[in-house]
Amino acid sequence: MVKKIFIDGEAGTTGLLIRDRLKGRLDIQLLSLGDDLRKDESARRDMLNSVDVAILCLPDAAARSAVDLIENENVQVIDASSAHRTTPGWVYGMPEYDDGQRDRIKNASRVTNPGCYAISSVAMIHPLVVAGIIDENWPVTINAVSGYSGGGRQLIERFEDENNAEFIDTPFRVYGLGLDHKHIPEIKMHGGLNHAPLMVPSVGRFKQGMIVQLPLPLWSIPGNPTAEDVVSVLSDHYKHEKFITVLNVEENKNISHLDPEILNGSNTLRINVFSNVDGDQAVVVALLDNLGKGASGQALQNLNLMIGADEQTGLTIGE
């Protein structure tokens, strides 16, 4: 059965990518509003209530308003904004989260698509908390760098348009210095933490790609886990997954540097674990395409599950 899909906010960075990924599919009828109707509330209401799945690629406030417009209880929603990531009743759109998450997504009427920093952080933190490697009260710190596309169209223009009054010509900048990045509540909740992680995000002069780091001073963690223990827990958690891979200890020893752009164009999230010679320090590192597994690819993965399609349809696995 062909499913009717509407992307509310299809002209934005994530919306455009989702639309492009859905082109040519025979199991989907992709509906759209003309440029003159995209902000017409009545037209949007009619469209949102006439489809099988609505994908929201909107600012948070607009996403909440869009949900309020939906009166048809048969309409499923995937929200790509951060508006509902900690809202009760919404299913977290990370199929790899635990053994039952795929079924929750398949049967959900409301799915909240994870944030790019968040899905990387949760992918590392959640299994370690469940396994007891990290205590839920552990003072978690996260360091991360993203390509500038993660900031949406306005930030893209500031990096690429030299005529922009706010043109950015620096190679790297740290931001979120109020320690209040919007992904922090999501990471805390879905990571299983009792306290907000201390997160230091940054943006580099590259368009797409992401590296997220979770430092682990192993010497100070009760039980004195080793880097091998960390790899073992993560590998076991994702052993059946196609889109999350964990490199083993020997593979990590052969890596001298990491490229944030290496997985661009794919839906893969790769986890590395590095340690020092003494074995008392480690850092867990996640790499992904912030617009792939961190946005449009993840939305497509969730959509496939919700409409009964093969989960990998339209998605590629990185090397």
N, C-alpha and C positions, 0 to 999 in steps of 0.2 A: 504493500500500500504506500502510495506516494504521500509524504508528509509535507505540509505547508510550513515554511519557515520565514520569519520576518526578523531582520536585524534592525533594531531601533538604535540609530546612531551609526549607520553603515558608512558614513563619510569620514569617521574618525580612523585613527591609526589601526586599532584592533579590529574595528568593524570592516574596514577595507580588506584586511588580511583574511578574515573569516569568510567574507563574500568570495574572495578569489579562490579560497580552498574548496568552496562548495560548487563552483562552476562545473558544469558538465555532468553532475551526478543525476542519475535517472530515478533515484529513490526520493528525491527532494524537489519540491517546487518552491523556488526562492522568490518571495514577494517583496515588493519595494514601493515606496511612495515617491512621487516626483519631487523635485527640488522645492517646488512651491508649497508642498504639503507636509514636508518633514517636521515642521514646527507647528502644524495645525493640530490642535488637541483633539478635535472631533475626528479628523481623518486618522490620527494615530490610535485613538480609542477603537474605532471600527476595525482597523487592521489588527491591533493587538488581540482583539477578541475573536478574530476570524481564523487564526492560525493554530497549528498543532504545537509549535514551539516558538516562543519569542526570545531572542537573544538581545540583551540590553548592553549596549556599548556606549554608556552615557556617564556624565559626571554623577556623583553620588546622589545629590538632591533630585536630579532629573530621573535617575533610576528608581528612586522611591516613589516619585510621582507616577512613573510609568506603571509600576506594580499596582498602584491605586486605581489605575484606569481599567485594569483587567477584571471583568466580572464573570467571564466564562470559566467555570471551574475545571474545564477540560484542557485549558491552555497551560502548557508547561513553560517554565521560565528558567533561562540561564542568565544570571546577572554577572557581567564581566567587571563591574565596578566593585569598589570596596564597601558599598552601602550595606550589604547583608551578610558579611563574612563572619560576624559573631552574633547574628540574629537568631533567636530560637525558632525552630520550625524550618529553617533552611538547611539543606544538606550540603556539606562541604564537598566541592567538586574535585576531589583527589582520589581516584579509584584505587591507588596503591596504598592508601592510608592504613587500612587493615583488611582482614579477610572479608568483612561484611560490607565494605564501602561501595563496591560495585553494585550490589543489589539495592542499596539505599539510593544510589544515583538513578538506577534504572526505574525505580518505582516512585521517584520524587516528583512533586509538582513544582518545587522551587529548589534550584541548585545555584549555589554561589561559587563562581569561578575563583580559584585562589589567585592571590597576587604573586608577582614574579619573585620578589625577595622572600615572600612568605612560603611559597611551595618549596623553595630551596631549603629554607631554614627548617620548616616542619619535617621535610624528608630526612633531615639529619637528626633533629632533636627528638622527635616522637618515638622512634624505635629505641633510642638510647634511654629515654625515660621509662618506657614500658619494660625494658630489660633490666632496669636498675643501675645501669652504668652512670647515668646522671640522675641525681635526686630531683624531685619536682621543686625543691627549694634552692637548687643550685643557682649561683649567680651567673647566668648564661650571658656571654658576650658574642656579638656578631659583627664582622667587618665585611663590607660588600662594595663591589663596583659594578655599575651597569652602563651599557651603552646609552647614549642620550635619547634614543627613541622611547625609552621608558617614561620620559616626561611628557609624551604626547606631542601633538602638532606644534604647540607654541615653543616648546624647548627645542624641537627639531629645527624650527626656523631660526632660533637664536644661535644655534651651532652652525647652520648651513648658509644663512643669508647674511652676507657681509654688509648689506645695506640696512639690516635691522638695527634699530637704535640700541637694542640690548644684546648685540652680537657678542658671543662668547668665543674668545680666541685662545683661552688657556687650555692646556692639554688634560687637566685633571682638576676636579674640585670636590671637596667634602661638603656635604650639606646636612640638613636635618639636625643642626647643632642644638636645637631645643630638646633633643632626645625624645621626640614625640612623633616619629614617622608613623604614617597611617597604617602600616602593616604590623606594627608592634602588638596591638590587641589580638590580631589574628594569630600571630606566632605564639603568643602566650597561651591562648585558648587551645589551639589545635596541636601545639607542641606539648601540652600537658604540664605547663609550668604554673607555679603559684605566684611567681613574680615576673614582671615585665623584663624581657631581655634588654641589655644595654646594646643598642644597635647603632653602628656608625656607617651610614650609606655614603656613597660617592658616585660621581659620574665622570666618565672619561670621554676623550674625543674619538669615539668610535660609535657607529650608529646602533649596532645590535650585538647582543651577547652579554653575559653576566658571570661573575665569580662571587660566591658567597662563602665566607670562612667562619668556622666555629672552632675557636681555640680551646684546647683541653689541657690544663696543667695536671697531668695524670698523677703526679706526686701528691697532690692535695685532695684527690677524690677518694672517699672512703672505699676500701677494698683494693686500692691501687691497681685499677685495670690497666691493661697494656693496649698498645695500638692494635695488636692482633685481636684482642677481645672486641674492640670497637668495630674492626672490619668484619669479624665473625657475626656480630649482632646485625649489622647493616646488610651484609650479604644474605643472611638467613631471611631477613624481613622482606627483601626484594628478589628472592631467588626465582620466582615464577614471573617476574615482570619483564615486559618488553621495552618499556620506555624509561625505566630507572635502572642503571647499572652501577655496580660497585666494584672497583678495581681491587685486586688482592695485594697483599703486602709486597710481594716481589715485583709486581707491575708498577707499584708506586715508587719503588726504589730506583727505577729506571727513568723517572721523570724529573727533569731539572728545572722546568718552568711550565707555566700554564697560560694558555691563550684564551681569553674570554670569548673569542669569536669562533672557536673550533667547532661548536655544535650548531651554529646558525643554519637555519633552514630545516632543522630536524625537530622532533618532539622528544628528544632524549634529554634526560637529566643524569649527569654522571657524577658519582661521588668518589673522591679520593681521600685517603687517610695517610698523612705524613707524620713521621716522628723523628726525634733527634737520636743521636748515637746512644745516649744513656737510657733512652726509652722512658724518660719521665715527663716528656712533653709530646703533645700531638696536636695536629690541626686537621679537622675534617673540612673538606672543600667540595662545594657543589658547583658544577658548571652547567649552563643551559642557555638557550636562546630566550631572552626575556620577552620576545614577541611570539615565540613558539610555545614551548612547554610552559612558559610564564604568562601566556595570554591566549592568543588565537588558537594555537594548537591544542591547548588544554580544553578550551571551549568546544572545539570540534570533537575531541575525545569524549567529552561528556555528552555531547549531542548524539554521537554514534550510539552510546549506551542507551540513551533515553528513547531513541526511535527504533531500537532493535537492530541496528546495523552492526557490521563487524567493527570492533573497537579501533582497528588500525586504518580504516578506510580514510584515504586522503592524507595520511600522516606518514612521515619517514623516520627511520631509526638512524641516529648518528653513529659515527665510528667510535 
